[in-house]
Amino acid sequence: MGDHARRAVFLDRDGTIVDDPPPGFLHEPDKVRLLPRAGEAIRRLNDAGWSVVVVSNQGGIARGLFDTSAYAAVQRRLAELLAAHGARLDGEYFCPHHPDFTGPCQCRKPGVKLFRDAEAALGLNLRRSYWVGDRVSDVSPANTLGGRGLLVETGRGAMQVGKARALGFTVVPDLAAAAAAILRASPPPPPPPPTSSP
């Protein structure tokens, strides 16, 4: 994709946008809780013209803890919570596999298949995009695909700060700080050229 393609912010879900209480494997819609300022952060990215795409590993499906319909119910609840903040997601992708249960795959992060799928489906420029998550595996696709990664300290992030910094990733407190950093570093896209009237 050329420079005219859309820029994206790829977000992990659990521990980045929503709370991820132990033992993890969020699959009940009534337990979905936005992390503080997450809705506002996504709205700011929406308003600035970024495509906001969630990509998550959902190994609980491979483990038999829940199914794809439970995943979809959580996503619907997430959309409702974000809408209350004037925010939206432009795309949602998930890997239902786990190497210990279903064998290797190309879509489980840090694999890049889902990001390539989003690039093709949404017309994205991955080199102008950002990856945000609470695990190094969430942000390391940025290095493979030419973008930039930001580790948040929410969720499991506080335990991954040293590793993330050693790999050259920026560490920020939360999604709101990540959005602010992205918006500071990236001027808004130019407006479309005016159309001439006949």
N, C-alpha and C positions, 0 to 999 in steps of 0.2 A: 504494500500500500504506500502511496506517496504522501507528501506532506499535507495534501488536502484532506487526507483521511482524519477521522475523529480521534481525539485523545481520550483515553480511558483511565479511570482509577479502578483497579481490581482490588476488591475487598474480600478478605476472609469474613466469615459470619460469626461463628461462636468464639467469644473472647475478644472480638474486634468491634462488632456492631451490637451484639447482644451478650448478656451475661451467660457464662458457661459454668454453672455450678457443678461440683463433683456429683457423680462420677463422670460427667460429660454426657455425650450422646443425646443431646437435646432433641426430643421428638414429641413433646406434648405442647400444643399451642398455648394452653393457659399458663405455661411456665416461661413463655418468651418475654423477656424484659430488655428493653433498650438500655445500653450503657449510657451513663450521663453524657449529654451533649452530642450523642451519636446522630440523632435525627437531624439536629441543626447542622451538623457537619456535612451530612449527605445533601441536605437542601442547599447549602452554600456551593457545593460542587455542581449540583444540578443547575443552579442559577448562573454559574460561571461557564456553562456550556460543556462540562465534562460528561462523558458517558460513565455511569457508575454501574459496575458489573460485579456481582458476587460470585466467587468461585470457592467451593468448599469441599473438603474431604468428608465423606459421610460413611466412615468405616463401620458404624453401627448397623448399617444395612447388611454388609457382608457378614457381620457377626450374628445376624438374625435377631437383633434387639428391636428393630422396627423396620417398616417397609417404605417404599417410595411414596405411598399415599400419606403416611405420617410426615415424611419430609415435606411434601407439598402443603400439608395443613399448617406446618410451622412457617413455611414461606408466605402463605396467605396471611397469617397473623402478623408476620413481620411487615408485610406491605401495608396492612391496616395501621400499625403503629407508626410507620414512617409517614403515611399520608396525613396523620394527625399533626405532623411537623411540616407539612408542605413538601415532603421529600418523596423520591421514588427511585426504584432500581430500573436500569435500562436493560439488564440481562441477568440471568441466573443460571449457573452451571454447577454440577456436582459430580463427584466420583463416588459410586456406590461400593467400590472394591476395597479390599485390604489384602496385602501380600500374604499374610499368614492364613487367610481363609479362602481367597479366590485366585491367588497367584499374582504375578506381576501384571501391571497394566501401564498404559501411557498417560492416563488421565489423572492419576493420583498425584497431587502436588508433592514434590517439586516438578513432576512431569509437566509438559507444556501443551498437551493435546487440547485441553479445554480452552486455553488462551488462544490457540490457533483457531479453534472452532469459533470463538467469539470474534476474533479478528475478521474471519471470513463472513460471518453472519451479520455483523454490525458495521463493517467498513472501518475498522480501527487501525490506527498507526501505533504499533506496539513500542516503537522506539521513542515515542513521545508520551508514553504512558507510565503510570506508577502502580506499584504493588504495595498493599498495606495489610499487615496481619500481625498476629501475636506469636508466630513461630517462624523460625528461619526458613522452613519449608514453604511458607506462604509468600515470602519475599524473594527467595533465591531465583525464581523464574525471571525476575528482572534482569539478573546478570546474563542469563541464557539468551533472553530475547531483546536485550539492548535498552531496557527502561531503567527506572530507578525504584529502589525498595525502601520502605520505611517500616521499622518494627515498632509496634505499640507495646507499652508496658502493662496494658490490661490483660485479662485472661492469663495465659501462660507466659506472656512476654517478659515479665520481670526475671524469669529464670533463664532467658535466652539472650539477655543484653550483651554479655561478654562475647558470646559466639557471633552475634550479629555485628557488633562493632569490629571484631577481628576480620570479618568478611567485607567490611567497608560499608555496611548499611547504617543509615541514620536511625537513631532511636528517639522516639517521642513519647510523651506520657499517654496519649490516647488518640482516638480517631479525630477529635476536634483539633488537636494540635497537628495531626498529620494533614488534615484539610487546610489548615492555616499555612503550613509550610509549603504545600503544593501550590496554593493560590499566590503566595509571596513569590515563589520561584518561577511561576509561569504566567506571563501576561495573558489577558483574555484574547481569544482569536479575533482577527480583524472582522469587521462587519462585512456582509456580502456587498458586492458592488451595486450601486444604484441601478435600477432598471429605467431605461429611457422610455418615456411615454410616446406613443405614435403621433 
